[in-house]
Amino acid sequence: MNRVEQLRRLQMIDFALQEAALFLNSHPDDENALQYYKKFQQFRTQAACDYQECFGPLTNRDNNANTWQYIDGPWPWESEA
């Protein structure tokens, strides 16, 4: 997957997580919803790891290198098209 595809994947997973969290706010005892949320947390962790292996840190908090790599990639408003 290229950079744009991986970012899109992360956005879709983040959307699913947020929707599940909103549902859980009003249905906190729904075990199926909680399992869904936990599954997508795992997807998110893996997708972020995959992205960062290929393209560097997603946020400044993810910059774990000895250099400040966070500024090397295109900024969110910079199109790669």
C-alpha positions, 0 to 999 in steps of 0.5 A: 500500500502506498502512503495515501492508501495507508492513511485512508486505512487509518482514517477508516479504522479511526472512524469505526473506533469513534462510532463504537465509542459513541455507541458505548457511551449510551450502551456501556453494557453491550458486550458485542460493542465492546468486543468490536471496539477492542478489535478495532483498537488492535487494527488501529495499533497494527495499521499505525505500526505498518504506516510508521515502518514505511513512512515515519511518525504519524504525529510528533508523539510518535517520533522515536528516532534520534532525529526529528523525522516528523517534519520530513513527510508531507504535511496533511494539507500537502497533496501527493497527487 
